[in-house]
Amino acid sequence: MDHRKHKAVVLLSGGLDSLLAARLMLDQGIHVEGINFFTGFCVEGHTHAVRRDRQDRQVRNSALRSAEQLGIRLHIIEVIDAYKDVVLNPRHGYGAHLNPCLDCKAFMVGRARSWMEEHGFDFIVTGEVLGQRPMSQRRDTFPVVARESGAWDRLLRPLSAKLLAPTLPEREGWVDRGRLLGLSGRNRKPQIALAGAYGYEYAQPAGGCCFLTDANYTRKLRDLWASRGERRYDFDDIMLLKIGRHLRPHPSFKLIIGREEGENRFLEGYRNRFVHLCAAEYNGPLALLQGDADDAGLDLACAITARFGQGRSAASVRVAVGRPDGSRHERVVAPLPANALAADWYL
């Protein structure tokens, strides 16, 4: 009999389910390490860290918090470029928005499988629950993920294991199947009760961890692709889509307008890439102009920028216009009246 201590790599999202899946393995004496993939579309932490009006919220990475509570090592791996094909060309299509959930899960598990093999681990663990997600956590999609990731029966889902066929770790006796769970459906009460018994803190079960499931975000991403005439993006694109008000007052350009001090500071980092606007004599937002604007368009952009600053009631406002080459000039405009902000400008 094989008496060595077996090793599992857990896809640790920072959510409740992966936290519990890891703990179930630890309870059986398995050596556990976590892995977390950064795609650029992660909701966790970014906007909370940028915006000053959210400083009272938890900004710490939830996967790190889970790993600390579990007492395990966490490996955070950036996969931004590799993940692009998943977003742009999902074999299994999108969910309600631009979320390629099934392809995403196969990608993540496949990356975990490669890591497992490179580091001498024995199997992969996820926090998936049968029937919890309509696109990727179904009885017919679980085998798809196992096959397309190359993990096959080295992929264990401890929270629903009793409802699924035994995996290699169970058949070989590395893991006691009798101590695993048989959860299904979207009811989180059993997980919440178990977390309470362990005394764990966790990210709220509701709410997604990926901006690709968010209607507002994906609307802005689709607009980005339409404005370019092709489906492509880089890291700065997807980060900027998370920040500020996005308005397209003209087909040829878009404005990204900071909503508060933290966002203005973040947008400052892009002055060398875009035309940027701010009121010269009133407190107000920094705005980035993406695209091309003629003189009339630039006046409109300045008027919109002035509208969101403290000079919105003034007869005229001087707006500083800077360019990536460092040149700067001012334009005097009347702030755009609130009733002139067309609803369809907002993305």
VEXKOL-169133 format. One record per residue (C-alpha): residue number from 1; residue in one letter; x, y, z. Coordinates in steps of 0.02 Angstrom, whole numbers. Layout:
// residues N
@i->NUM	aa->a	c1->X	c2->Y	c3->Z
...
// end
This chain:
// residues 347
@i->1	aa->m	c1->0	c2->0	c3->0
@i->2	aa->d	c1->57	c2->176	c3->-40
@i->3	aa->h	c1->81	c2->263	c3->129
@i->4	aa->r	c1->164	c2->422	c3->68
@i->5	aa->k	c1->78	c2->588	c3->97
@i->6	aa->h	c1->-14	c2->634	c3->-62
@i->7	aa->k	c1->-18	c2->811	c3->-130
@i->8	aa->a	c1->-162	c2->908	c3->-205
@i->9	aa->v	c1->-165	c2->1076	c3->-291
@i->10	aa->v	c1->-326	c2->1171	c3->-259
@i->11	aa->l	c1->-397	c2->1305	c3->-375
@i->12	aa->l	c1->-418	c2->1435	c3->-239
@i->13	aa->s	c1->-530	c2->1578	c3->-295
@i->14	aa->g	c1->-553	c2->1656	c3->-124
@i->15	aa->g	c1->-736	c2->1608	c3->-122
@i->16	aa->l	c1->-826	c2->1497	c3->0
@i->17	aa->d	c1->-829	c2->1335	c3->-101
@i->18	aa->s	c1->-644	c2->1323	c3->-143
@i->19	aa->l	c1->-602	c2->1366	c3->38
@i->20	aa->l	c1->-706	c2->1219	c3->100
@i->21	aa->a	c1->-643	c2->1101	c3->-36
@i->22	aa->a	c1->-465	c2->1135	c3->20
@i->23	aa->r	c1->-511	c2->1109	c3->203
@i->24	aa->l	c1->-591	c2->940	c3->167
@i->25	aa->m	c1->-425	c2->885	c3->94
@i->26	aa->l	c1->-325	c2->951	c3->241
@i->27	aa->d	c1->-440	c2->857	c3->358
@i->28	aa->q	c1->-387	c2->696	c3->272
@i->29	aa->g	c1->-202	c2->730	c3->292
@i->30	aa->i	c1->-173	c2->781	c3->110
@i->31	aa->h	c1->-34	c2->907	c3->77
@i->32	aa->v	c1->-125	c2->1053	c3->-4
@i->33	aa->e	c1->-63	c2->1204	c3->-98
@i->34	aa->g	c1->-173	c2->1332	c3->-184
@i->35	aa->i	c1->-161	c2->1405	c3->-358
@i->36	aa->n	c1->-246	c2->1564	c3->-418
@i->37	aa->f	c1->-242	c2->1627	c3->-598
@i->38	aa->f	c1->-245	c2->1813	c3->-636
@i->39	aa->t	c1->-332	c2->1845	c3->-802
@i->40	aa->g	c1->-351	c2->2034	c3->-788
@i->41	aa->f	c1->-540	c2->2018	c3->-779
@i->42	aa->c	c1->-543	c2->1979	c3->-594
@i->43	aa->v	c1->-660	c2->2088	c3->-492
@i->44	aa->e	c1->-567	c2->2055	c3->-330
@i->45	aa->g	c1->-483	c2->2204	c3->-251
@i->46	aa->h	c1->-449	c2->2316	c3->-401
@i->47	aa->t	c1->-586	c2->2447	c3->-397
@i->48	aa->h	c1->-592	c2->2441	c3->-207
@i->49	aa->a	c1->-407	c2->2478	c3->-201
@i->50	aa->v	c1->-417	c2->2620	c3->-327
@i->51	aa->r	c1->-570	c2->2713	c3->-263
@i->52	aa->r	c1->-547	c2->2815	c3->-105
@i->53	aa->d	c1->-733	c2->2807	c3->-67
@i->54	aa->r	c1->-717	c2->2619	c3->-44
@i->55	aa->q	c1->-573	c2->2620	c3->79
@i->56	aa->d	c1->-684	c2->2552	c3->216
@i->57	aa->r	c1->-709	c2->2393	c3->115
@i->58	aa->q	c1->-599	c2->2239	c3->117
@i->59	aa->v	c1->-469	c2->2261	c3->-20
@i->60	aa->r	c1->-357	c2->2115	c3->22
@i->61	aa->n	c1->-349	c2->1976	c3->-105
@i->62	aa->s	c1->-477	c2->1847	c3->-48
@i->63	aa->a	c1->-376	c2->1700	c3->-113
@i->64	aa->l	c1->-231	c2->1755	c3->-3
@i->65	aa->r	c1->-350	c2->1771	c3->144
@i->66	aa->s	c1->-415	c2->1595	c3->112
@i->67	aa->a	c1->-239	c2->1525	c3->101
@i->68	aa->e	c1->-192	c2->1610	c3->264
@i->69	aa->q	c1->-344	c2->1538	c3->354
@i->70	aa->l	c1->-304	c2->1366	c3->285
@i->71	aa->g	c1->-118	c2->1382	c3->326
@i->72	aa->i	c1->-65	c2->1334	c3->150
@i->73	aa->r	c1->47	c2->1407	c3->17
@i->74	aa->l	c1->-37	c2->1501	c3->-127
@i->75	aa->h	c1->36	c2->1520	c3->-301
@i->76	aa->i	c1->-33	c2->1668	c3->-399
@i->77	aa->i	c1->1	c2->1650	c3->-584
@i->78	aa->e	c1->-30	c2->1783	c3->-717
@i->79	aa->v	c1->-111	c2->1715	c3->-875
@i->80	aa->i	c1->-170	c2->1876	c3->-960
@i->81	aa->d	c1->-104	c2->1839	c3->-1135
@i->82	aa->a	c1->-138	c2->1653	c3->-1131
@i->83	aa->y	c1->-317	c2->1687	c3->-1078
@i->84	aa->k	c1->-357	c2->1796	c3->-1228
@i->85	aa->d	c1->-403	c2->1649	c3->-1339
@i->86	aa->v	c1->-528	c2->1592	c3->-1207
@i->87	aa->v	c1->-613	c2->1762	c3->-1210
@i->88	aa->l	c1->-606	c2->1792	c3->-1397
@i->89	aa->n	c1->-637	c2->1617	c3->-1463
@i->90	aa->p	c1->-731	c2->1511	c3->-1336
@i->91	aa->r	c1->-764	c2->1339	c3->-1405
@i->92	aa->h	c1->-920	c2->1321	c3->-1299
@i->93	aa->g	c1->-983	c2->1499	c3->-1320
@i->94	aa->y	c1->-1030	c2->1632	c3->-1194
@i->95	aa->g	c1->-1151	c2->1638	c3->-1049
@i->96	aa->a	c1->-1273	c2->1781	c3->-1023
@i->97	aa->h	c1->-1138	c2->1910	c3->-1064
@i->98	aa->l	c1->-959	c2->1882	c3->-1123
@i->99	aa->n	c1->-920	c2->1749	c3->-994
@i->100	aa->p	c1->-843	c2->1594	c3->-1073
@i->101	aa->c	c1->-869	c2->1494	c3->-913
@i->102	aa->l	c1->-848	c2->1318	c3->-979
@i->103	aa->d	c1->-694	c2->1359	c3->-1082
@i->104	aa->c	c1->-628	c2->1459	c3->-933
@i->105	aa->k	c1->-644	c2->1312	c3->-814
@i->106	aa->a	c1->-559	c2->1194	c3->-936
@i->107	aa->f	c1->-419	c2->1322	c3->-960
@i->108	aa->m	c1->-393	c2->1344	c3->-772
@i->109	aa->v	c1->-394	c2->1158	c3->-735
@i->110	aa->g	c1->-278	c2->1128	c3->-883
@i->111	aa->r	c1->-155	c2->1254	c3->-815
@i->112	aa->a	c1->-169	c2->1175	c3->-644
@i->113	aa->r	c1->-136	c2->1004	c3->-722
@i->114	aa->s	c1->25	c2->1068	c3->-800
@i->115	aa->w	c1->77	c2->1143	c3->-634
@i->116	aa->m	c1->33	c2->981	c3->-545
@i->117	aa->e	c1->143	c2->880	c3->-662
@i->118	aa->e	c1->288	c2->1002	c3->-653
@i->119	aa->h	c1->288	c2->1005	c3->-463
@i->120	aa->g	c1->257	c2->823	c3->-424
@i->121	aa->f	c1->80	c2->838	c3->-357
@i->122	aa->d	c1->-47	c2->697	c3->-371
@i->123	aa->f	c1->-216	c2->774	c3->-409
@i->124	aa->i	c1->-318	c2->933	c3->-431
@i->125	aa->v	c1->-460	c2->994	c3->-320
@i->126	aa->t	c1->-593	c2->1122	c3->-361
@i->127	aa->g	c1->-738	c2->1194	c3->-261
@i->128	aa->e	c1->-866	c2->1159	c3->-397
@i->129	aa->v	c1->-1041	c2->1107	c3->-343
@i->130	aa->l	c1->-1154	c2->1007	c3->-457
@i->131	aa->g	c1->-1295	c2->1116	c3->-523
@i->132	aa->q	c1->-1231	c2->1278	c3->-447
@i->133	aa->r	c1->-1183	c2->1365	c3->-610
@i->134	aa->p	c1->-1294	c2->1343	c3->-764
@i->135	aa->m	c1->-1154	c2->1345	c3->-892
@i->136	aa->s	c1->-1005	c2->1255	c3->-816
@i->137	aa->q	c1->-1063	c2->1157	c3->-664
@i->138	aa->r	c1->-1181	c2->1028	c3->-736
@i->139	aa->r	c1->-1172	c2->840	c3->-740
@i->140	aa->d	c1->-1142	c2->842	c3->-927
@i->141	aa->t	c1->-1009	c2->979	c3->-922
@i->142	aa->f	c1->-902	c2->907	c3->-782
@i->143	aa->p	c1->-832	c2->772	c3->-898
@i->144	aa->v	c1->-799	c2->906	c3->-1031
@i->145	aa->v	c1->-686	c2->1001	c3->-912
@i->146	aa->a	c1->-597	c2->842	c3->-858
@i->147	aa->r	c1->-567	c2->791	c3->-1038
@i->148	aa->e	c1->-519	c2->958	c3->-1115
@i->149	aa->s	c1->-404	c2->1004	c3->-971
@i->150	aa->g	c1->-315	c2->836	c3->-982
@i->151	aa->a	c1->-345	c2->809	c3->-796
@i->152	aa->w	c1->-465	c2->664	c3->-823
@i->153	aa->d	c1->-496	c2->571	c3->-659
@i->154	aa->r	c1->-361	c2->664	c3->-565
@i->155	aa->l	c1->-489	c2->804	c3->-547
@i->156	aa->l	c1->-583	c2->791	c3->-381
@i->157	aa->r	c1->-734	c2->896	c3->-332
@i->158	aa->p	c1->-750	c2->859	c3->-146
@i->159	aa->l	c1->-910	c2->958	c3->-116
@i->160	aa->s	c1->-1011	c2->850	c3->-238
@i->161	aa->a	c1->-903	c2->695	c3->-245
@i->162	aa->k	c1->-1035	c2->576	c3->-178
@i->163	aa->l	c1->-1147	c2->620	c3->-324
@i->164	aa->l	c1->-1011	c2->588	c3->-453
@i->165	aa->a	c1->-911	c2->439	c3->-512
@i->166	aa->p	c1->-761	c2->398	c3->-401
@i->167	aa->t	c1->-601	c2->481	c3->-457
@i->168	aa->l	c1->-425	c2->410	c3->-453
@i->169	aa->p	c1->-385	c2->483	c3->-280
@i->170	aa->e	c1->-541	c2->399	c3->-211
@i->171	aa->r	c1->-515	c2->232	c3->-297
@i->172	aa->e	c1->-333	c2->224	c3->-243
@i->173	aa->g	c1->-377	c2->265	c3->-63
@i->174	aa->w	c1->-280	c2->428	c3->-58
@i->175	aa->v	c1->-444	c2->510	c3->-8
@i->176	aa->d	c1->-585	c2->432	c3->93
@i->177	aa->r	c1->-740	c2->454	c3->-14
@i->178	aa->g	c1->-850	c2->428	c3->138
@i->179	aa->r	c1->-786	c2->592	c3->212
@i->180	aa->l	c1->-827	c2->693	c3->57
@i->181	aa->l	c1->-992	c2->782	c3->25
@i->182	aa->g	c1->-1140	c2->764	c3->-92
@i->183	aa->l	c1->-1196	c2->943	c3->-116
@i->184	aa->s	c1->-1295	c2->1002	c3->-266
@i->185	aa->g	c1->-1393	c2->1153	c3->-323
@i->186	aa->r	c1->-1378	c2->1338	c3->-286
@i->187	aa->n	c1->-1423	c2->1335	c3->-102
@i->188	aa->r	c1->-1269	c2->1389	c3->-4
@i->189	aa->k	c1->-1338	c2->1354	c3->170
@i->190	aa->p	c1->-1238	c2->1192	c3->196
@i->191	aa->q	c1->-1076	c2->1280	c3->146
@i->192	aa->i	c1->-1114	c2->1430	c3->256
@i->193	aa->a	c1->-1149	c2->1315	c3->404
@i->194	aa->l	c1->-987	c2->1220	c3->374
@i->195	aa->a	c1->-886	c2->1380	c3->361
@i->196	aa->g	c1->-963	c2->1436	c3->525
@i->197	aa->a	c1->-913	c2->1273	c3->608
@i->198	aa->y	c1->-734	c2->1300	c3->551
@i->199	aa->g	c1->-738	c2->1484	c3->600
@i->200	aa->y	c1->-690	c2->1541	c3->425
@i->201	aa->e	c1->-713	c2->1712	c3->347
@i->202	aa->y	c1->-747	c2->1712	c3->161
@i->203	aa->a	c1->-798	c2->1820	c3->14
@i->204	aa->q	c1->-986	c2->1839	c3->1
@i->205	aa->p	c1->-1060	c2->1693	c3->-98
@i->206	aa->a	c1->-1167	c2->1808	c3->-206
@i->207	aa->g	c1->-1086	c2->1911	c3->-342
@i->208	aa->g	c1->-964	c2->1858	c3->-475
@i->209	aa->c	c1->-775	c2->1858	c3->-469
@i->210	aa->c	c1->-757	c2->1901	c3->-653
@i->211	aa->f	c1->-802	c2->2061	c3->-745
@i->212	aa->l	c1->-851	c2->1959	c3->-898
@i->213	aa->t	c1->-1011	c2->1911	c3->-806
@i->214	aa->d	c1->-1056	c2->2095	c3->-779
@i->215	aa->a	c1->-1177	c2->2174	c3->-902
@i->216	aa->n	c1->-1107	c2->2350	c3->-883
@i->217	aa->y	c1->-928	c2->2296	c3->-906
@i->218	aa->t	c1->-961	c2->2186	c3->-1057
@i->219	aa->r	c1->-1062	c2->2324	c3->-1140
@i->220	aa->k	c1->-906	c2->2434	c3->-1130
@i->221	aa->l	c1->-797	c2->2292	c3->-1195
@i->222	aa->r	c1->-913	c2->2265	c3->-1345
@i->223	aa->d	c1->-908	c2->2453	c3->-1378
@i->224	aa->l	c1->-717	c2->2447	c3->-1375
@i->225	aa->w	c1->-715	c2->2309	c3->-1505
@i->226	aa->a	c1->-844	c2->2397	c3->-1613
@i->227	aa->s	c1->-745	c2->2560	c3->-1610
@i->228	aa->r	c1->-589	c2->2467	c3->-1669
@i->229	aa->g	c1->-676	c2->2362	c3->-1797
@i->230	aa->e	c1->-598	c2->2205	c3->-1724
@i->231	aa->r	c1->-603	c2->2098	c3->-1569
@i->232	aa->r	c1->-440	c2->2129	c3->-1478
@i->233	aa->y	c1->-383	c2->2201	c3->-1313
@i->234	aa->d	c1->-229	c2->2227	c3->-1207
@i->235	aa->f	c1->-207	c2->2235	c3->-1020
@i->236	aa->d	c1->-227	c2->2424	c3->-1010
@i->237	aa->d	c1->-390	c2->2412	c3->-1107
@i->238	aa->i	c1->-471	c2->2294	c3->-985
@i->239	aa->m	c1->-408	c2->2389	c3->-834
@i->240	aa->l	c1->-475	c2->2555	c3->-899
@i->241	aa->l	c1->-645	c2->2478	c3->-930
@i->242	aa->k	c1->-658	c2->2454	c3->-740
@i->243	aa->i	c1->-631	c2->2637	c3->-699
@i->244	aa->g	c1->-736	c2->2795	c3->-712
@i->245	aa->r	c1->-886	c2->2849	c3->-814
@i->246	aa->h	c1->-877	c2->2796	c3->-995
@i->247	aa->l	c1->-969	c2->2906	c3->-1120
@i->248	aa->r	c1->-969	c2->2899	c3->-1309
@i->249	aa->p	c1->-1042	c2->3068	c3->-1365
@i->250	aa->h	c1->-980	c2->3041	c3->-1543
@i->251	aa->p	c1->-941	c2->2886	c3->-1645
@i->252	aa->s	c1->-760	c2->2939	c3->-1665
@i->253	aa->f	c1->-714	c2->2958	c3->-1481
@i->254	aa->k	c1->-752	c2->2906	c3->-1303
@i->255	aa->l	c1->-722	c2->2991	c3->-1135
@i->256	aa->i	c1->-669	c2->2904	c3->-976
@i->257	aa->i	c1->-707	c2->3023	c3->-832
@i->258	aa->g	c1->-643	c2->2996	c3->-656
@i->259	aa->r	c1->-780	c2->2990	c3->-523
@i->260	aa->e	c1->-673	c2->3032	c3->-372
@i->261	aa->e	c1->-495	c2->3063	c3->-316
@i->262	aa->g	c1->-434	c2->2884	c3->-321
@i->263	aa->e	c1->-495	c2->2859	c3->-499
@i->264	aa->n	c1->-418	c2->3025	c3->-553
@i->265	aa->r	c1->-251	c2->2967	c3->-486
@i->266	aa->f	c1->-266	c2->2804	c3->-579
@i->267	aa->l	c1->-309	c2->2893	c3->-742
@i->268	aa->e	c1->-158	c2->3007	c3->-717
@i->269	aa->g	c1->-51	c2->2856	c3->-762
@i->270	aa->y	c1->-120	c2->2861	c3->-940
@i->271	aa->r	c1->-80	c2->3042	c3->-981
@i->272	aa->n	c1->61	c2->2986	c3->-1096
@i->273	aa->r	c1->-59	c2->2880	c3->-1200
@i->274	aa->f	c1->-214	c2->2986	c3->-1223
@i->275	aa->v	c1->-275	c2->3163	c3->-1242
@i->276	aa->h	c1->-327	c2->3214	c3->-1066
@i->277	aa->l	c1->-440	c2->3351	c3->-1002
@i->278	aa->c	c1->-468	c2->3438	c3->-836
@i->279	aa->a	c1->-539	c2->3605	c3->-778
@i->280	aa->a	c1->-401	c2->3733	c3->-751
@i->281	aa->e	c1->-484	c2->3833	c3->-613
@i->282	aa->y	c1->-611	c2->3719	c3->-530
@i->283	aa->n	c1->-595	c2->3553	c3->-441
@i->284	aa->g	c1->-659	c2->3414	c3->-549
@i->285	aa->p	c1->-620	c2->3253	c3->-640
@i->286	aa->l	c1->-480	c2->3203	c3->-754
@i->287	aa->a	c1->-548	c2->3138	c3->-919
@i->288	aa->l	c1->-461	c2->3032	c3->-1049
@i->289	aa->l	c1->-512	c2->3048	c3->-1231
@i->290	aa->q	c1->-496	c2->2888	c3->-1330
@i->291	aa->g	c1->-511	c2->2905	c3->-1519
@i->292	aa->d	c1->-506	c2->3057	c3->-1630
@i->293	aa->a	c1->-598	c2->3221	c3->-1603
@i->294	aa->d	c1->-601	c2->3373	c3->-1718
@i->295	aa->d	c1->-616	c2->3550	c3->-1646
@i->296	aa->a	c1->-804	c2->3534	c3->-1621
@i->297	aa->g	c1->-783	c2->3364	c3->-1541
@i->298	aa->l	c1->-646	c2->3429	c3->-1426
@i->299	aa->d	c1->-758	c2->3572	c3->-1371
@i->300	aa->l	c1->-895	c2->3447	c3->-1333
@i->301	aa->a	c1->-774	c2->3338	c3->-1234
@i->302	aa->c	c1->-718	c2->3490	c3->-1134
@i->303	aa->a	c1->-899	c2->3542	c3->-1101
@i->304	aa->i	c1->-939	c2->3368	c3->-1037
@i->305	aa->t	c1->-784	c2->3366	c3->-926
@i->306	aa->a	c1->-833	c2->3536	c3->-855
@i->307	aa->r	c1->-1008	c2->3472	c3->-822
@i->308	aa->f	c1->-942	c2->3344	c3->-697
@i->309	aa->g	c1->-834	c2->3469	c3->-602
@i->310	aa->q	c1->-869	c2->3603	c3->-474
@i->311	aa->g	c1->-883	c2->3734	c3->-612
@i->312	aa->r	c1->-1039	c2->3654	c3->-684
@i->313	aa->s	c1->-1144	c2->3807	c3->-640
@i->314	aa->a	c1->-1020	c2->3934	c3->-708
@i->315	aa->a	c1->-1053	c2->4028	c3->-870
@i->316	aa->s	c1->-887	c2->3967	c3->-938
@i->317	aa->v	c1->-744	c2->3856	c3->-883
@i->318	aa->r	c1->-564	c2->3849	c3->-941
@i->319	aa->v	c1->-520	c2->3668	c3->-979
@i->320	aa->a	c1->-339	c2->3615	c3->-997
@i->321	aa->v	c1->-309	c2->3495	c3->-1142
@i->322	aa->g	c1->-150	c2->3393	c3->-1135
@i->323	aa->r	c1->-79	c2->3277	c3->-1266
@i->324	aa->p	c1->34	c2->3125	c3->-1253
@i->325	aa->d	c1->180	c2->3225	c3->-1324
@i->326	aa->g	c1->173	c2->3342	c3->-1175
@i->327	aa->s	c1->94	c2->3490	c3->-1267
@i->328	aa->r	c1->-47	c2->3581	c3->-1179
@i->329	aa->h	c1->-174	c2->3715	c3->-1218
@i->330	aa->e	c1->-336	c2->3781	c3->-1143
@i->331	aa->r	c1->-510	c2->3795	c3->-1213
@i->332	aa->v	c1->-649	c2->3902	c3->-1139
@i->333	aa->v	c1->-817	c2->3816	c3->-1144
@i->334	aa->a	c1->-988	c2->3824	c3->-1065
@i->335	aa->p	c1->-1018	c2->3669	c3->-957
@i->336	aa->l	c1->-1141	c2->3554	c3->-1041
@i->337	aa->p	c1->-1314	c2->3566	c3->-960
@i->338	aa->a	c1->-1372	c2->3408	c3->-872
@i->339	aa->n	c1->-1520	c2->3389	c3->-991
@i->340	aa->a	c1->-1400	c2->3388	c3->-1139
@i->341	aa->l	c1->-1312	c2->3229	c3->-1078
@i->342	aa->a	c1->-1394	c2->3101	c3->-1190
@i->343	aa->a	c1->-1436	c2->2937	c3->-1105
@i->344	aa->d	c1->-1364	c2->2836	c3->-1248
@i->345	aa->w	c1->-1192	c2->2916	c3->-1224
@i->346	aa->y	c1->-1168	c2->2816	c3->-1064
@i->347	aa->l	c1->-1088	c2->2647	c3->-1090
// end
